[in-house]
Amino acid sequence: MRKTTRLKQLIAAPEILVLPGVHDALGARLAAAAGFDALTAGGYGATATLLGRPDSSQLSLTELADMYSRFCDATDLPFLADADTGFGNVTNVARAVRLYEKAGVAGLFIEDQVFPKRCGHMAGKAVVPPVEWLAKIKAALDARGDPDFVIMARTDALAVNGLEDAIARAQLACDAGADLLFVEAPTTAAEMRRICAEIPGPCLANNVETGLSPLMPAAELQAIGYAAVVFPVAATYAVAHTLADLFATIKRTGSTAEFLPRLIEFNAFNDLVGLPALRQREAQLQEFAAALVSRRNPL
């Protein structure tokens, strides 16, 4: 089954789809090993890990497409990718869809912020007129080569113009044909219930730890009416916290000895990244080559 088809099925399933966020290929393998069905990777974690900078449209289309290609090589799970504001106008959006499809992701989302955008839970956001955003959504839908490639429409209008405008924009995006709808940064469960009740399509929730929205378990979000939930920054925050502790320990003690209980062991790490299978394949190829030579040049 194609990854795109699988992602569409997971979104349509009765049980809410939980997508952890990753920011590197190692994280993708770890999330897959944990048993998730699909993954996401956003610009927030990507900008932090690739540049050490905040989420503010600093990464280019080709940089992100290359990153997603490496992520998709690391796991067979479908990826929901971040296309920010589309990297320009409708022509740029179409190219983004083509490059993301080549990278191997199963879907992407486009938001209605003014470029350069900000993280959806930061202050000072601004949004473009609905017509400009909807044209980008239609461009993305028209550009996809695979009809099951998921196009999600994200609006940040709630923080700028209020809940009514955000819901109206999402309703228009649904009318335009978007496969998944995302109203960013509701601040209460009541707002979440209105979003799911008034938007005639599957909706996505965003769990950003210590952000603007209440942090709710997947089961509660499903009861509210959400089809999917992402945890886009938790891995990045966890890694930052752990590395800060590790480096402080090395600086203080000159050793990693007291940190060992928090480290994966050498052999376990090699298993995680697939070293045994790699060595087995190398040996098989050497045996094949040796047998071939032996048949041609018997002793």
C-alpha positions in Angstrom: 0.0 0.0 0.0 1.3 3.5 -0.8 2.2 5.7 2.1 -0.3 8.3 0.9 -3.2 5.9 0.9 -2.2 4.6 4.3 -2.1 8.1 5.8 -5.6 8.9 4.3 -7.0 5.7 5.8 -5.5 6.5 9.2 -7.1 9.9 9.2 -10.4 8.5 8.2 -10.3 5.7 10.8 -12.6 5.9 13.9 -9.6 6.0 16.3 -7.6 9.3 16.4 -4.3 9.2 14.6 -1.4 10.1 16.9 1.7 11.5 15.1 4.8 12.2 17.1 7.1 14.8 15.7 10.7 14.1 14.8 13.5 16.3 13.7 16.1 13.8 12.4 16.3 10.4 10.8 17.3 8.8 14.1 14.2 10.1 15.7 12.2 8.6 12.8 13.6 5.2 13.5 13.0 5.5 17.2 9.4 6.6 16.7 8.8 3.7 14.3 10.3 1.3 16.8 7.9 2.6 19.4 5.0 1.4 17.3 3.5 4.5 15.8 1.6 4.3 12.5 2.6 7.7 11.1 5.0 10.6 11.8 5.2 14.3 11.4 8.2 16.7 11.2 7.7 20.5 11.3 9.7 23.6 10.6 10.1 24.4 14.3 12.2 21.3 15.1 13.9 21.4 11.6 15.1 25.0 12.0 16.3 24.3 15.6 18.3 21.2 14.6 19.6 22.3 11.2 20.3 25.9 12.0 20.0 26.3 15.8 17.6 29.1 15.1 13.9 29.9 15.8 11.0 28.9 13.5 10.8 32.0 11.2 10.9 30.8 7.6 14.7 30.5 7.5 14.8 27.1 5.7 14.3 27.0 2.0 12.1 24.6 0.0 15.0 22.5 -1.2 16.6 22.3 2.3 13.3 20.9 3.7 12.7 18.6 0.8 16.2 17.1 1.2 15.6 16.7 4.9 12.3 14.9 4.3 13.9 12.7 1.8 16.4 11.5 4.4 13.6 11.0 6.9 11.5 8.9 4.5 14.6 6.8 3.7 14.9 5.9 7.4 11.4 4.5 7.8 8.4 3.1 5.8 5.9 5.1 7.9 3.9 7.9 6.2 5.1 11.4 7.0 2.9 14.5 7.2 5.3 17.4 6.3 5.4 21.1 6.8 5.3 23.4 3.8 5.0 26.6 5.8 3.3 29.3 3.7 4.1 27.5 0.4 7.5 29.2 -0.3 5.9 31.9 -2.4 2.9 32.2 -4.6 0.8 29.5 -6.2 3.5 28.6 -8.6 5.9 28.0 -5.8 3.3 25.9 -4.0 3.0 23.6 -7.0 6.7 23.1 -7.1 6.8 22.4 -3.3 4.2 19.6 -3.8 6.2 18.0 -6.6 9.4 18.1 -4.6 7.8 16.8 -1.4 6.2 13.9 -3.4 9.6 13.1 -4.8 11.0 13.1 -1.2 8.5 10.4 -0.3 6.2 12.2 2.2 2.6 11.2 2.3 1.2 14.7 2.8 1.9 18.3 3.6 0.2 21.4 5.1 0.1 25.0 4.0 -0.7 27.8 6.3 -2.2 31.3 5.9 0.4 33.3 7.7 2.2 36.3 6.2 5.7 35.4 5.1 8.1 35.1 7.0 5.9 33.1 9.3 6.2 32.5 13.0 5.6 29.4 15.2 1.8 29.2 15.6 2.1 29.7 19.4 4.3 32.8 19.2 3.0 36.4 19.5 2.9 38.8 16.6 1.4 36.6 13.8 -0.3 38.0 10.8 -2.4 36.2 8.1 -3.0 36.8 4.4 -6.5 37.3 2.9 -8.4 34.1 2.6 -8.4 34.3 -1.2 -4.6 34.2 -1.3 -4.4 31.2 1.0 -7.2 29.3 -0.7 -5.6 29.7 -4.1 -2.5 28.1 -2.6 -4.5 25.2 -1.3 -6.1 24.7 -4.8 -2.7 24.9 -6.4 -1.4 22.2 -4.0 -4.4 19.9 -4.8 -3.9 20.4 -8.5 -0.2 19.8 -8.4 -0.2 16.4 -6.7 0.6 13.5 -8.9 -0.9 11.0 -6.4 -4.6 11.7 -5.7 -4.2 10.2 -2.2 -1.4 12.7 -1.3 -2.8 14.5 1.7 -3.2 18.3 1.6 -3.9 19.8 5.0 -5.0 23.5 5.3 -3.8 25.3 8.4 -5.1 28.6 9.5 -3.5 30.8 12.2 -6.4 33.3 12.0 -7.7 32.5 15.5 -5.0 34.5 17.3 -5.3 37.4 14.7 -9.0 37.7 13.9 -10.7 35.5 16.3 -12.4 32.1 16.3 -15.2 33.0 13.9 -12.8 33.9 11.2 -10.6 30.9 11.8 -13.6 28.5 11.5 -14.9 30.3 8.4 -11.4 30.0 6.7 -11.3 26.3 7.5 -14.8 25.8 6.1 -13.7 27.5 2.9 -10.6 25.3 2.7 -12.8 22.2 3.2 -15.0 23.5 0.3 -11.8 23.9 -1.8 -11.0 20.2 -1.3 -8.5 20.1 1.5 -8.2 16.6 3.0 -7.4 17.7 6.6 -8.1 21.0 8.4 -6.1 22.6 11.2 -7.1 25.6 13.2 -3.9 26.5 15.1 -3.7 27.5 18.8 -7.2 27.3 20.3 -6.9 28.2 23.9 -9.7 26.3 25.5 -11.5 22.9 25.1 -14.7 24.9 24.3 -13.0 26.4 21.3 -11.8 23.0 20.2 -15.3 21.6 20.4 -16.6 24.4 18.2 -13.8 23.8 15.7 -14.7 20.1 15.3 -18.4 20.7 15.3 -18.5 23.5 12.8 -15.8 22.4 10.3 -17.3 19.8 7.9 -14.1 17.7 7.5 -11.5 15.9 9.6 -9.6 18.2 12.0 -6.1 18.0 13.5 -5.1 19.0 17.0 -1.7 20.3 17.9 -0.1 19.5 21.3 2.6 22.0 21.9 3.9 21.5 25.4 3.7 24.8 27.4 2.1 26.5 24.4 -1.2 28.3 24.0 -3.5 25.3 23.7 -4.4 23.0 26.6 -2.3 19.8 26.6 -4.9 17.1 26.2 -4.5 13.3 25.8 -5.4 11.7 22.5 -8.5 10.0 23.9 -10.0 13.3 25.1 -9.2 15.0 21.7 -10.9 12.1 20.0 -14.0 12.5 22.2 -14.0 16.2 21.2 -14.0 15.2 17.5 -10.5 15.4 16.3 -9.3 12.9 13.6 -5.5 13.4 14.3 -3.2 14.9 16.8 0.5 15.9 16.4 3.2 16.3 19.1 5.6 18.4 16.9 8.1 19.7 19.4 8.2 17.3 22.3 11.2 15.4 20.9 13.1 18.6 20.2 12.5 19.8 23.7 13.4 16.4 25.2 16.7 16.3 23.3 17.6 19.9 24.2 16.9 19.1 27.9 18.9 15.9 27.8 21.9 17.4 26.0 22.0 20.3 28.3 22.2 17.9 31.3 24.8 15.8 29.5 27.1 18.7 28.7 26.7 20.1 32.2 27.7 16.8 33.6 30.8 16.5 31.4 31.8 20.0 32.3 31.3 19.5 36.0 32.8 16.0 36.4 35.0 15.5 33.3 33.3 12.2 32.7 30.0 10.7 31.5 30.1 8.0 34.1 27.2 9.3 36.2 25.2 9.8 33.0 25.5 6.2 31.8 22.0 5.1 33.1 20.5 7.7 30.7 22.5 6.5 27.7 21.6 3.8 25.3 24.3 1.1 25.2 26.8 0.7 22.3 25.4 -2.6 21.0 21.8 -1.6 21.5 22.4 1.6 19.5 24.0 -0.4 16.7 20.9 -2.6 16.6 18.7 0.4 16.5 20.4 1.9 13.4 20.4 -1.4 11.6 24.1 -2.4 11.8 23.5 -6.2 12.0 21.3 -6.2 8.9 23.9 -4.1 7.0 26.7 -6.5 7.9 24.6 -9.5 6.9 23.8 -7.9 3.6 27.5 -7.1 3.0 28.5 -10.7 3.8 25.8 -12.0 1.4 27.0 -9.9 -1.4 30.6 -11.0 -0.8 29.5 -14.7 -0.9 27.6 -14.0 -4.1 30.7 -12.4 -5.8 33.0 -15.2 -4.5 30.7 -17.9 -5.9 30.5 -16.1 -9.3 34.3 -15.9 -9.5 34.7 -19.5 -8.5 32.4 -20.7 -11.2 34.3 -18.8 -13.8 37.7 -19.6 -12.5 37.6 -23.0 -10.7 40.8 -23.9 -8.9 
